[in-house]
Amino acid sequence: MHAAGVETITKVIVTSGKRKRAIARATLYPGSGVVKINKSLLGSYSPPLAREKIKEPLTLAGDVAEGVDILVRVHGGGYMSQAEAARLAISRALVQASRSERLKAVFLEYDRQLLVADVRRKEAKKPNSHGRARAKRQKSYR
């Protein structure tokens, strides 16, 4: 135990997160606080709004995030869906690593999407509606 009451992480933790079509897999190792998204450092991740979205769980976790290295592989979806999938995977890994109910409560209070996946998906296209999912053209039988 450290002075701050944070356990040292000894084993590798693998978690995943999904958002729309994006799937992220986060691997957490004991380390010095390095975060990489698709083999590039988080500091150079673009666009900046997505970078800030991914930083949220790291900021909230504080000491726990400083003692671990996190590698995230994300594919599919758009850049914002990828960012949200990555932050979900990171949050889950940090909670699992710290085994702290307090950290879990902090995440849930800040934003429930940090620990609970958003299950909404794109609605399937319907026949005879020219590629639209809803609002079919009205028929007149006159």
VONUGU-690991 format. One record per residue: residue number from 1; residue in three letters; x, y, z of N, C-alpha, C, O in turn. Coordinates in steps of 0.05 Angstrom, whole numbers, plus 32768, in hexadecimal, padded with zeros to 4 digits. Example, Ala and Ser with C-alpha at 12.3 -4.5 7.8 and 13.67 -1.06 7.14 Angstrom:
2
(node 1,'ala',(8108,7F8E,809C),(80F6,7FA6,809C),(8108,7FBE,809C),(811D,7FBE,80A9)),
(node 2,'ser',(8101,7FD3,808E),(8111,7FEB,808F),(8102,8001,809D),(810C,8017,80A1)),
END
This chain:
142
(node 1,'met',(8011,7FE8,8000),(8000,8000,8000),(8012,8019,8000),(8025,801B,800F)),
(node 2,'his',(800B,802C,7FEF),(8018,8046,7FEF),(800D,8057,8005),(7FFA,8050,8012)),
(node 3,'ala',(8019,806E,8008),(8010,8081,801D),(7FF3,808B,8017),(7FE4,8091,8029)),
(node 4,'ala',(7FEC,808D,7FFD),(7FD2,8097,7FF6),(7FBC,8081,7FF8),(7FA5,8087,7FF3)),
(node 5,'gly',(7FC4,8069,7FFF),(7FB1,8053,8002),(7FAB,8045,7FE8),(7F96,8038,7FE5)),
(node 6,'val',(7FBC,8048,7FD4),(7FB8,803C,7FBA),(7FC9,8024,7FB8),(7FE2,8025,7FBD)),
(node 7,'glu',(7FBD,800D,7FB1),(7FCC,7FF4,7FAE),(7FDD,7FF5,7F95),(7FD6,8002,7F81)),
(node 8,'thr',(7FF4,7FE8,7F96),(8005,7FE6,7F7E),(7FF9,7FD0,7F6C),(7FF2,7FBB,7F76)),
(node 9,'ile',(7FF8,7FD5,7F52),(7FED,7FC2,7F40),(8003,7FAF,7F38),(8019,7FB7,7F30)),
(node 10,'thr',(7FFE,7F95,7F3B),(8013,7F81,7F35),(800D,7F70,7F1C),(801F,7F65,7F10)),
(node 11,'lys',(7FF4,7F6F,7F14),(7FED,7F5E,7EFC),(7FE3,7F6F,7EE5),(7FDA,7F86,7EE9)),
(node 12,'val',(7FE3,7F63,7ECE),(7FD9,7F71,7EB6),(7FBA,7F6E,7EB5),(7FB0,7F58,7EBA)),
(node 13,'ile',(7FAD,7F84,7EAF),(7F90,7F84,7EAE),(7F87,7F8B,7E91),(7F91,7F9F,7E86)),
(node 14,'val',(7F75,7F7C,7E85),(7F6B,7F82,7E6B),(7F4D,7F86,7E6D),(7F3E,7F75,7E77)),
(node 15,'thr',(7F44,7F9D,7E62),(7F27,7FA3,7E62),(7F1F,7FAD,7E46),(7F31,7FB3,7E36)),
(node 16,'ser',(7F05,7FAF,7E41),(7EFC,7FB9,7E27),(7EE5,7FCC,7E2B),(7ED8,7FCC,7E3F)),
(node 17,'gly',(7EE1,7FDD,7E16),(7ECB,7FF0,7E16),(7EC0,7FF3,7DFA),(7ECF,7FF1,7DE7)),
(node 18,'lys',(7EA6,7FF7,7DF8),(7E9A,7FFA,7DDE),(7E89,8013,7DDD),(7E7D,801B,7DF1)),
(node 19,'arg',(7E88,8020,7DC6),(7E76,8037,7DC1),(7E70,8037,7DA4),(7E82,8039,7D93)),
(node 20,'lys',(7E56,8034,7D9C),(7E4D,8032,7D81),(7E5D,801C,7D73),(7E5C,8005,7D7C)),
(node 21,'arg',(7E6D,8022,7D5E),(7E7C,800D,7D50),(7E99,800B,7D5A),(7EA8,7FFA,7D51)),
(node 22,'ala',(7EA1,801C,7D6D),(7EBC,801D,7D77),(7EC0,8009,7D8E),(7EAF,8007,7D9F)),
(node 23,'ile',(7ED6,7FFA,7D8D),(7EDD,7FE7,7DA1),(7EFA,7FED,7DAB),(7F0C,7FEF,7D9A)),
(node 24,'ala',(7EFD,7FF0,7DC5),(7F17,7FF6,7DD1),(7F1F,7FE0,7DE4),(7F0E,7FD6,7DF3)),
(node 25,'arg',(7F39,7FD9,7DE4),(7F43,7FC6,7DF7),(7F5A,7FD3,7E06),(7F6E,7FDB,7DF9)),
(node 26,'ala',(7F58,7FD5,7E20),(7F6C,7FE3,7E30),(7F7C,7FCD,7E40),(7F70,7FBC,7E4C)),
(node 27,'thr',(7F96,7FD0,7E40),(7FA8,7FBE,7E4F),(7FB7,7FCF,7E63),(7FC4,7FE3,7E5B)),
(node 28,'leu',(7FB5,7FC8,7E7C),(7FC0,7FD8,7E92),(7FD7,7FC9,7E9E),(7FD4,7FB2,7EA7)),
(node 29,'tyr',(7FEE,7FD6,7EA0),(8007,7FCA,7EAB),(8010,7FDB,7EC2),(800A,7FF3,7EC3)),
(node 30,'pro',(8020,7FD0,7ED5),(802D,7FE1,7EE9),(8042,7FF2,7EDA),(804F,7FE8,7EC8)),
(node 31,'gly',(8043,800B,7EE1),(8055,801D,7ED2),(8056,8039,7EDE),(8054,803D,7EF6)),
(node 32,'ser',(805A,804D,7ECC),(805E,8068,7ED5),(804A,807C,7ECB),(804F,8094,7ECC)),
(node 33,'gly',(8033,8073,7EC0),(801F,8086,7EB8),(801E,808C,7E9A),(8012,80A0,7E92)),
(node 34,'val',(802A,807A,7E8A),(802A,807E,7E6D),(800F,8074,7E61),(8007,805E,7E68)),
(node 35,'val',(8002,8084,7E51),(7FE9,807C,7E44),(7FED,807D,7E26),(7FF4,8092,7E1B)),
(node 36,'lys',(7FE9,8067,7E18),(7FEB,8066,7DFB),(7FD1,805D,7DEE),(7FC5,804A,7DF7)),
(node 37,'ile',(7FC9,806B,7DD9),(7FB1,8064,7DCA),(7FBB,805C,7DAE),(7FC7,806C,7DA0)),
(node 38,'asn',(7FB7,8043,7DA6),(7FC0,8038,7D8C),(7FDE,803F,7D88),(7FE6,8048,7D73)),
(node 39,'lys',(7FEE,8039,7D9C),(800B,803B,7D9B),(8016,8058,7D9B),(802E,805C,7D99)),
(node 40,'ser',(8004,806C,7D9D),(800E,8087,7D9E),(8006,8093,7DBA),(7FF2,808C,7DC5)),
(node 41,'leu',(8017,80A4,7DC4),(8013,80B0,7DDF),(7FF9,80C0,7DDF),(7FF1,80CD,7DCC)),
(node 42,'leu',(7FEC,80C0,7DF7),(7FD3,80CF,7DFA),(7FD7,80ED,7DF4),(7FC5,80F9,7DEA)),
(node 43,'gly',(7FED,80F7,7DFB),(7FF3,8114,7DF7),(7FF2,811C,7DDA),(7FEC,8133,7DD4)),
(node 44,'ser',(7FF8,810A,7DC8),(7FF8,8110,7DAB),(7FDE,8106,7D9D),(7FDC,8108,7D85)),
(node 45,'tyr',(7FCB,80FC,7DAD),(7FB2,80F2,7DA1),(7FA1,810A,7D97),(7FA0,811E,7DA5)),
(node 46,'ser',(7F96,8106,7D80),(7F87,811C,7D73),(7F6B,8112,7D6C),(7F69,80FB,7D65)),
(node 47,'pro',(7F56,8122,7D6D),(7F54,813E,7D74),(7F55,8143,7D92),(7F50,8131,7DA2)),
(node 48,'pro',(7F5A,815C,7D9A),(7F5D,8162,7DB6),(7F44,815C,7DC7),(7F46,8154,7DDE)),
(node 49,'leu',(7F2C,815F,7DBC),(7F13,8159,7DCB),(7F12,813C,7DD3),(7F0B,8135,7DE9)),
(node 50,'ala',(7F19,812A,7DC0),(7F1A,810E,7DC6),(7F30,8107,7DDA),(7F2C,80F6,7DEC)),
(node 51,'arg',(7F46,8115,7DD9),(7F5C,8111,7DEC),(7F52,8118,7E09),(7F58,8109,7E1C)),
(node 52,'glu',(7F44,812E,7E0B),(7F3A,8137,7E26),(7F26,8122,7E30),(7F25,811D,7E48)),
(node 53,'lys',(7F15,8117,7E1E),(7F02,8103,7E26),(7F10,80EA,7E32),(7F06,80DF,7E45)),
(node 54,'ile',(7F26,80E2,7E25),(7F35,80CB,7E2E),(7F43,80D1,7E49),(7F47,80BF,7E59)),
(node 55,'lys',(7F4B,80EA,7E4D),(7F5A,80F1,7E66),(7F48,80F2,7E7F),(7F52,80F0,7E95)),
(node 56,'glu',(7F2D,80F4,7E7B),(7F1B,80F7,7E92),(7F1F,80E2,7EA8),(7F23,80E9,7EBF)),
(node 57,'pro',(7F1E,80C7,7EA1),(7F22,80B4,7EB6),(7F3E,80B5,7EC3),(7F40,80AF,7EDB)),
(node 58,'leu',(7F52,80BC,7EB4),(7F6D,80BE,7EBF),(7F6F,80D5,7ED3),(7F7C,80D2,7EE8)),
(node 59,'thr',(7F62,80EB,7ECD),(7F61,8102,7EE0),(7F52,80FB,7EF9),(7F5B,8101,7F10)),
(node 60,'leu',(7F3B,80EE,7EF6),(7F2A,80E7,7F0D),(7F38,80D2,7F1F),(7F35,80D2,7F37)),
(node 61,'ala',(7F47,80BF,7F13),(7F54,80AA,7F22),(7F6C,80B4,7F32),(7F72,80A9,7F47)),
(node 62,'gly',(7F7A,80C8,7F27),(7F90,80D4,7F36),(7FA8,80C1,7F3A),(7FB5,80BA,7F27)),
(node 63,'asp',(7FAD,80BA,7F53),(7FC4,80A9,7F5A),(7FC4,808E,7F4D),(7FD9,8084,7F46)),
(node 64,'val',(7FAD,8082,7F4A),(7FAB,8067,7F3E),(7FB6,8068,7F21),(7FC4,8056,7F19)),
(node 65,'ala',(7FAF,807D,7F12),(7FB7,807F,7EF6),(7FD5,8085,7EF3),(7FE1,807E,7EDF)),
(node 66,'glu',(7FE1,8090,7F08),(7FFE,8097,7F06),(8010,807F,7F0A),(8027,807F,7F01)),
(node 67,'gly',(8006,8069,7F16),(8016,8052,7F1B),(8013,803C,7F06),(801E,8026,7F09)),
(node 68,'val',(8005,8042,7EF0),(8001,802D,7EDB),(8006,8038,7EBF),(8003,8050,7EBA)),
(node 69,'asp',(800D,8026,7EAD),(800F,802C,7E91),(7FF6,8020,7E83),(7FEF,800A,7E8A)),
(node 70,'ile',(7FEA,802F,7E71),(7FD2,8025,7E64),(7FD6,8026,7E46),(7FDD,803B,7E3A)),
(node 71,'leu',(7FD2,800F,7E39),(7FD3,800D,7E1C),(7FB7,8008,7E12),(7FAA,7FF4,7E1B)),
(node 72,'val',(7FAD,8018,7DFF),(7F92,8015,7DF5),(7F93,8010,7DD7),(7FA0,801F,7DC9)),
(node 73,'arg',(7F86,7FFB,7DCE),(7F82,7FF6,7DB1),(7F65,7FFA,7DAB),(7F54,7FEE,7DB7)),
(node 74,'val',(7F5F,800C,7D98),(7F44,8012,7D92),(7F40,8012,7D73),(7F51,801C,7D65)),
(node 75,'his',(7F2A,8007,7D6A),(7F24,8006,7D4E),(7F06,8008,7D49),(7EF6,8003,7D5B)),
(node 76,'gly',(7EFE,8010,7D31),(7EE2,8013,7D2A),(7ED7,802E,7D32),(7EE2,803B,7D43)),
(node 77,'gly',(7EC0,8035,7D27),(7EB2,804D,7D2F),(7EC1,8067,7D27),(7ED4,8066,7D18)),
(node 78,'gly',(7EB7,807D,7D31),(7EC2,8097,7D2C),(7ED6,809F,7D42),(7ED9,808F,7D55)),
(node 79,'tyr',(7EE2,80B6,7D40),(7EF7,80BD,7D53),(7EEB,80C2,7D6F),(7EF8,80BC,7D83)),
(node 80,'met',(7ED2,80CC,7D71),(7EC6,80D1,7D8B),(7EBC,80B7,7D98),(7EBF,80B4,7DB0)),
(node 81,'ser',(7EB1,80A5,7D88),(7EA9,808B,7D92),(7EC2,807C,7D9C),(7EC1,806E,7DB0)),
(node 82,'gln',(7ED8,807E,7D8D),(7EF1,8071,7D96),(7EFA,807D,7DB1),(7F03,806E,7DC2)),
(node 83,'ala',(7EF8,8097,7DB4),(7F01,80A4,7DCD),(7EEF,809A,7DE4),(7EF9,8095,7DFA)),
(node 84,'glu',(7ED5,8099,7DDF),(7EC3,8090,7DF5),(7EC7,8073,7DFB),(7EC5,806B,7E13)),
(node 85,'ala',(7ECC,8062,7DE8),(7ED2,8046,7DED),(7EEC,8043,7DFC),(7EEE,8032,7E0F)),
(node 86,'ala',(7F00,8053,7DF5),(7F1A,8052,7E03),(7F17,805B,7E20),(7F23,804E,7E32)),
(node 87,'arg',(7F08,8070,7E25),(7F05,807A,7E41),(7EF5,8065,7E52),(7EFB,8063,7E6A)),
(node 88,'leu',(7EE3,8057,7E46),(7ED4,8042,7E54),(7EE7,802B,7E5C),(7EE6,8022,7E72)),
(node 89,'ala',(7EF7,8023,7E49),(7F0A,800D,7E4E),(7F1F,8016,7E64),(7F25,8006,7E76)),
(node 90,'ile',(7F29,802E,7E62),(7F3C,8038,7E76),(7F2F,8039,7E92),(7F3C,8031,7EA5)),
(node 91,'ser',(7F17,8044,7E93),(7F09,8046,7EAD),(7F05,802B,7EBA),(7F0A,8027,7ED2)),
(node 92,'arg',(7EFC,8018,7EAA),(7EF8,7FFD,7EB4),(7F12,7FF1,7EBE),(7F12,7FE3,7ED3)),
(node 93,'ala',(7F28,7FF5,7EAF),(7F42,7FEA,7EB7),(7F4B,7FF7,7ED2),(7F55,7FE8,7EE3)),
(node 94,'leu',(7F48,8011,7ED5),(7F50,801E,7EED),(7F40,8015,7F05),(7F4C,8011,7F1B)),
(node 95,'val',(7F26,8012,7F02),(7F16,8008,7F19),(7F1E,7FEC,7F20),(7F20,7FE5,7F38)),
(node 96,'gln',(7F22,7FDB,7F0C),(7F2A,7FBF,7F11),(7F46,7FBE,7F1E),(7F4A,7FAD,7F2F)),
(node 97,'ala',(7F58,7FCF,7F16),(7F73,7FCF,7F21),(7F73,7FD9,7F3E),(7F81,7FCE,7F4F)),
(node 98,'ser',(7F64,7FEE,7F44),(7F64,7FFA,7F5F),(7F53,7FEA,7F73),(7F57,7FEC,7F8B)),
(node 99,'arg',(7F40,7FDB,7F69),(7F2D,7FCC,7F7A),(7F20,7FDF,7F8E),(7F1B,7FD8,7FA5)),
(node 100,'ser',(7F1B,7FF8,7F85),(7F11,800D,7F97),(7EF4,8014,7F91),(7EED,801B,7F7A)),
(node 101,'glu',(7EE2,8010,7FA4),(7EC6,8018,7FA1),(7EC4,8036,7FA0),(7EB2,8041,7F93)),
(node 102,'arg',(7ED6,8044,7FAD),(7ED6,8062,7FAC),(7EDB,806C,7F90),(7ECE,807F,7F87)),
(node 103,'leu',(7EEF,8061,7F82),(7EF5,8069,7F67),(7EDD,8063,7F54),(7ED6,8073,7F43)),
(node 104,'lys',(7ED1,804C,7F58),(7EB9,8044,7F49),(7EA3,8059,7F4D),(7E96,8061,7F3A)),
(node 105,'ala',(7E9F,8061,7F66),(7E8A,8074,7F6C),(7E90,808F,7F60),(7E7E,809D,7F57)),
(node 106,'val',(7EAA,8097,7F60),(7EB2,80B1,7F54),(7EAC,80B1,7F36),(7EA1,80C4,7F2B)),
(node 107,'phe',(7EB3,809B,7F29),(7EAE,8098,7F0C),(7E90,809A,7F06),(7E88,80A8,7EF4)),
(node 108,'leu',(7E80,808A,7F15),(7E63,808A,7F10),(7E56,80A5,7F15),(7E44,80AD,7F07)),
(node 109,'glu',(7E60,80B3,7F2A),(7E54,80CD,7F30),(7E5C,80E2,7F1B),(7E4B,80F2,7F13)),
(node 110,'tyr',(7E74,80E0,7F10),(7E7D,80F3,7EFC),(7E6F,80EF,7EE2),(7E63,8101,7ED7)),
(node 111,'asp',(7E6F,80D6,7ED8),(7E62,80CF,7EBF),(7E5E,80B1,7EBE),(7E72,80A2,7EBF)),
(node 112,'arg',(7E45,80A8,7EBD),(7E3F,808B,7EBD),(7E4B,807D,7EA5),(7E51,8065,7EA6)),
(node 113,'gln',(7E4F,808C,7E8F),(7E5B,8080,7E77),(7E78,8078,7E7A),(7E83,806A,7E69)),
(node 114,'leu',(7E85,807F,7E90),(7EA0,8077,7E96),(7EA1,8059,7E9C),(7EB6,804C,7E97)),
(node 115,'leu',(7E8C,804E,7EA8),(7E8D,8031,7EAF),(7E77,8021,7EA2),(7E7A,8008,7EA0)),
(node 116,'val',(7E62,802D,7E97),(7E4C,801F,7E8B),(7E4B,8025,7E6D),(7E4A,803D,7E66)),
(node 117,'ala',(7E4C,8010,7E5D),(7E4C,8014,7E40),(7E31,801F,7E36),(7E1C,8019,7E41)),
(node 118,'asp',(7E32,8030,7E22),(7E1A,803A,7E15),(7E12,8025,7DFF),(7E21,8021,7DEC)),
(node 119,'val',(7DFB,8019,7E03),(7DF4,8002,7DF2),(7DE5,800B,7DD9),(7DDE,7FFA,7DC8)),
(node 120,'arg',(7DE1,8025,7DD5),(7DD3,802E,7DBD),(7DE4,8028,7DA4),(7DFC,802C,7DA4)),
(node 121,'arg',(7DD7,801F,7D8F),(7DE4,8019,7D76),(7DD4,8026,7D5F),(7DBD,802E,7D64)),
(node 122,'lys',(7DE0,8028,7D48),(7DD2,8033,7D31),(7DBB,8020,7D29),(7DBE,8008,7D28)),
(node 123,'glu',(7DA4,802C,7D23),(7D8D,801C,7D1B),(7D91,8011,7CFE),(7D9C,801F,7CED)),
(node 124,'ala',(7D88,7FF9,7CFA),(7D8B,7FEC,7CE0),(7D7B,7FFA,7CCB),(7D65,8005,7CD1)),
(node 125,'lys',(7D85,7FFB,7CB2),(7D76,8007,7C9C),(7D5F,7FF5,7C94),(7D61,7FDD,7C95)),
(node 126,'lys',(7D48,8002,7C8D),(7D30,7FF3,7C86),(7D2C,7FF2,7C68),(7D35,8004,7C5A)),
(node 127,'pro',(7D1F,7FDD,7C5E),(7D1B,7FDB,7C41),(7D07,7FF0,7C38),(7CF6,7FF9,7C47)),
(node 128,'asn',(7D09,7FF8,7C1F),(7CF7,800B,7C12),(7CF8,8027,7C1E),(7CE4,8036,7C1C)),
(node 129,'ser',(7D0D,802E,7C2B),(7D0E,8049,7C36),(7D28,8058,7C2E),(7D30,806B,7C3B)),
(node 130,'his',(7D35,804E,7C19),(7D4C,805B,7C0D),(7D62,8060,7C21),(7D6D,8076,7C23)),
(node 131,'gly',(7D69,804B,7C31),(7D7F,804C,7C43),(7D79,8059,7C5E),(7D8B,805B,7C6E)),
(node 132,'arg',(7D61,8061,7C63),(7D5A,806C,7C7D),(7D50,8057,7C90),(7D47,8042,7C87)),
(node 133,'ala',(7D53,805C,7CAA),(7D4A,8049,7CBE),(7D2D,804D,7CC4),(7D1F,8039,7CCA)),
(node 134,'arg',(7D24,8066,7CC4),(7D08,806C,7CCC),(7CFC,807F,7CB8),(7D08,8085,7CA3)),
(node 135,'ala',(7CE4,8089,7CBD),(7CD6,809D,7CAD),(7CD4,8094,7C90),(7CDE,80A1,7C7E)),
(node 136,'lys',(7CC6,807E,7C8C),(7CC2,8075,7C71),(7CAF,8087,7C61),(7C9F,8095,7C6D)),
(node 137,'arg',(7CB2,8086,7C47),(7CA0,8097,7C36),(7C84,808D,7C37),(7C7F,8074,7C36)),
(node 138,'gln',(7C72,809F,7C39),(7C56,8097,7C3B),(7C4B,808D,7C21),(7C52,8098,7C0B)),
(node 139,'lys',(7C3B,8078,7C22),(7C30,806D,7C09),(7C13,8077,7C06),(7C05,807A,7C19)),
(node 140,'ser',(7C0B,807C,7BED),(7BEF,8082,7BE8),(7BE5,806E,7BD4),(7BF1,806A,7BBF)),
(node 141,'tyr',(7BCF,8062,7BDA),(7BC4,804D,7BC9),(7BAC,8058,7BB9),(7B98,804B,7BB6)),
(node 142,'arg',(7BAF,8070,7BAE),(7B99,807C,7B9F),(7B9E,807B,7B82),(7B8E,8085,7B72)),
END
